[in-house]
Amino acid sequence: MKVHYLHDWEVTPEEAKEIQQKLAKHVVKENKIDVVHTVAGVDMSAPDPRGVARAAIVVLSYPELALLESQVIEEEVKFPYVPGLLSFRESPLILAASEKLSLTPDLILVDGQGLAHPRRLGLASHLGLIWDKPVIGCAKSRLCGYHQPVGPEVGDYAQLIENGEVIGAVLRTKKDSSPLYISIGHKVDLESALKWTLNCCRGYRLPEPTRLAHLAAGGRLKTQKSGERGYQAKFELL
């Protein structure tokens, strides 16, 4: 998968904030998703006591959502933990994993924020610009903004608002489960982001791409290499 590196990663937190503010102006908020045959999911584990984390990217067929490929990178996290600067902490490992992919996904779901970020450039938007691909932010928790209560049924949602601006939506993906925080990453509008998130759900709270990426990042998805295309033959939950 092609990666367009836009800046250096060895920066101070203040420099990182300046980069976010500059890049946020280039996020495309219109839907550019065409025909989707493959959809990817991205997640990363928390660093262990050594400071080593595991980043995972998985590629699934669409609409079957059958797992085609999984790539995992395990390395030391270099950037410190600073609220709002998660993308500088996680992106280097995620990008390294994505460069190992033999398949190029048509759409990518990231476990993280997109526009629903104080500087409107969360992990999903940052990665979307670097990959130059349609990306949706599917976060488990809220970073900023407020919203009204969300209805109990799958598909119910409420707008996520900050300073009068709609920055995302709070979407019920499974009955009796906490909702997800969906936002534009890059090259997608909010309506399409909600639709594709629901299209990728299979009875769990998390959409299948990010659910399997979460398992891979946690070391609970086993792959067995077979054939010229790589990891396509066997996938097991450990």
Secondary structure, 3 states (H helix, E strand, C coil): CCCCCCCCCCCCHHHHHHHHHHHHCCCCCCCCCCCCCEEEEEEECCCCCCCEEEEEEEEEECCCCCEEEEEEEEEECCCCCCCCCHHHHHHHHHHHHHCCCCCCCCEEEECCCCCCCCCCCCHHHHHHHHHCCCEEEEECCCCCCECCCCCCCCCCEEEEEECCEEEEEEECCCCCCCCEEEEEEECCCHHHHHHHHHHCCCCCCCCHHHHHHHHHHCCCEEEECCCCCCCCCEEEEC
